[in-house]
Amino acid sequence: PSAKMADVDVEVPETALPKDPAFPTKVVYCPECSMPPEYCSYSDKFAKCKPWIMKNFPHLLDDGVKVDIVASETQRMQISDTDPTPAEKPKLLPGGKVKKQEPLQVVITSEQRQRKKTVTHVHNLGKFGIKLPDAAKLFSKKFACSASAAKDKDSILIQGDVQDDMVDFLLATYPEKIKEDQIFFGEENGGKLTPARE
């Protein structure tokens, strides 16, 4: 048989073609990077792919890489036993300084919209382990108004000025999660916080 490449006839030897090609060809994909194992080395997750390739396709790795994989895996396991979990590690700023943790506080702000319309924002409920959509639904029922959750901002927007009633409702609804001294009133533009109850 002959194959045509770039308008030039090229003779392909019979031995180069498979005798009985099985179509469609079944391709195996790596569970880490979702690429065929031959291309895992081009992935940014190659370190995670190596153990899987070593187990399932050892012929794709040369001897030097296998030794590195085993050494890095045992070293990783030893380090993970001694290091604290990521939740326990403090966040570091450039220069090695420890970042201060923000205190847990619910911030309630009111914002004047068009004419006499007012909206109330309740910020940081997600930090207390409260699901924002569920809380928005409760606020909507309690105050007979529209309430929507913004997950990216960790806040709930409520139609109407319910700032004063919100403090009592939060304390009654979530007494085990939110304490009275953790609720503050804030200004629209992020100014000074004042305690909700003095």
C-alpha positions in Angstrom: 0.0 0.0 0.0 1.0 3.6 -0.5 0.2 6.7 1.4 0.1 10.2 0.0 1.8 12.9 1.9 2.2 16.4 0.6 1.5 15.4 -2.9 4.3 12.8 -2.8 3.7 9.1 -2.9 5.5 7.4 -0.1 5.8 3.6 0.1 4.8 2.3 3.6 6.2 -1.2 4.3 3.6 -3.9 5.1 5.1 -4.6 8.5 4.5 -1.0 9.7 0.7 -1.4 9.5 -1.1 -3.4 12.1 -2.5 -6.7 10.8 -5.9 -6.4 12.5 -6.4 -3.0 14.1 -8.9 -2.9 16.8 -11.1 0.1 16.3 -12.2 2.1 18.2 -9.0 2.2 20.1 -9.4 2.1 23.9 -7.4 4.9 25.5 -6.6 4.8 29.3 -6.6 8.2 31.1 -4.9 9.2 34.2 -7.3 9.7 37.2 -5.2 12.8 38.4 -4.6 14.9 35.3 -7.2 13.2 32.9 -4.5 12.8 30.2 -3.1 9.6 28.7 -0.2 8.3 30.8 2.3 9.1 28.0 1.4 12.8 28.4 1.2 13.0 32.2 4.7 14.5 32.3 3.4 17.6 30.5 0.8 18.1 33.2 1.2 20.4 36.2 0.0 17.5 38.4 2.8 15.2 37.3 3.9 14.6 40.9 0.5 13.2 41.7 0.4 11.1 38.5 3.8 9.4 39.2 2.6 6.8 41.7 -0.3 5.8 39.5 1.9 5.5 36.4 4.5 3.5 38.4 1.8 1.0 39.5 -0.1 0.7 36.1 2.5 1.6 33.4 6.0 1.1 34.9 7.4 0.7 31.4 6.8 4.4 30.8 9.2 5.5 33.5 12.9 5.0 33.5 14.7 3.6 36.5 16.0 7.0 37.7 12.4 8.4 38.0 11.2 5.3 39.9 13.8 5.8 42.6 12.8 9.5 42.9 9.2 8.6 43.2 9.7 6.1 46.0 12.0 8.5 47.8 9.6 11.5 47.5 6.7 9.4 48.6 8.4 8.1 51.8 9.7 11.5 52.5 6.2 13.0 52.1 4.7 10.4 54.4 7.4 11.2 57.1 6.8 14.9 56.8 3.1 14.6 57.0 3.4 12.7 60.3 5.4 15.5 62.0 3.9 18.6 60.4 0.7 20.1 61.8 -2.3 19.9 59.6 -2.9 22.9 57.2 -5.7 24.2 59.4 -3.2 24.4 62.3 -0.5 26.3 60.4 -0.7 30.0 60.7 -0.8 32.1 57.5 2.5 33.8 56.8 3.0 37.2 55.2 6.1 38.1 53.1 9.0 38.3 55.5 7.8 35.4 57.7 5.4 37.5 59.8 2.3 35.7 61.1 -1.0 37.1 59.8 -3.3 38.1 62.5 -6.6 36.2 62.5 -9.7 38.4 62.2 -12.1 38.1 65.2 -15.4 36.4 64.5 -18.0 39.0 64.2 -21.3 39.5 62.3 -21.5 43.0 60.8 -24.9 44.4 59.9 -25.0 47.5 57.6 -27.9 49.5 56.1 -27.6 51.1 52.7 -29.9 53.8 51.2 -31.0 53.0 47.7 -33.3 55.0 45.4 -35.6 57.4 47.1 -36.7 55.9 50.4 -35.6 52.3 49.7 -33.2 50.7 52.2 -31.4 47.4 52.1 -29.7 45.6 55.0 -26.5 43.6 54.6 -25.6 40.9 57.1 -21.9 40.0 56.6 -19.7 37.0 57.9 -22.4 34.5 58.8 -20.5 31.8 56.8 -17.6 32.1 59.2 -19.9 30.9 62.0 -20.8 27.8 60.1 -24.2 29.1 59.0 -25.3 28.2 55.5 -26.1 31.4 53.7 -29.0 30.2 51.5 -30.8 28.7 54.5 -30.3 31.9 56.5 -31.6 34.0 53.6 -34.7 31.9 53.4 -35.3 32.3 57.2 -34.8 36.1 56.9 -37.2 36.3 54.0 -39.9 34.5 56.0 -39.3 36.4 59.2 -39.3 39.9 57.7 -41.7 39.2 54.8 -39.2 40.6 52.3 -36.8 39.5 49.7 -33.4 38.2 50.9 -30.5 36.8 48.8 -27.2 35.2 49.6 -23.9 36.3 48.0 -21.5 33.4 48.7 -18.5 35.2 47.2 -18.9 38.1 49.6 -20.2 36.0 52.6 -23.1 38.3 53.0 -26.9 38.3 52.7 -28.8 41.2 51.2 -32.3 41.9 52.7 -34.8 44.3 51.2 -35.9 46.9 53.9 -34.4 48.4 57.0 -34.4 45.5 59.5 -31.1 46.3 61.2 -32.5 46.6 64.7 -34.8 43.5 64.5 -31.9 41.5 63.0 -29.9 41.4 66.2 -32.7 39.8 68.2 -33.5 37.4 65.4 -29.9 36.2 65.1 -29.6 35.7 68.8 -32.8 33.8 69.0 -32.2 31.7 65.9 -28.5 30.8 66.4 -27.9 31.0 70.2 -25.2 28.3 70.1 -23.2 29.9 67.3 -23.5 33.7 67.7 -23.0 35.5 70.9 -24.3 39.0 71.7 -20.8 40.6 71.8 -20.0 39.3 68.3 -22.7 41.4 66.5 -21.8 44.8 65.3 -23.4 47.6 63.3 -21.2 49.0 60.5 -21.3 51.9 58.1 -22.0 51.6 54.3 -18.5 52.3 53.2 -16.8 50.0 55.8 -16.1 52.6 58.4 -16.1 52.2 62.2 -17.9 49.3 63.8 -20.2 49.8 66.8 -21.4 47.1 69.1 -25.1 46.2 68.4 -25.8 46.1 72.2 -24.0 48.3 74.6 
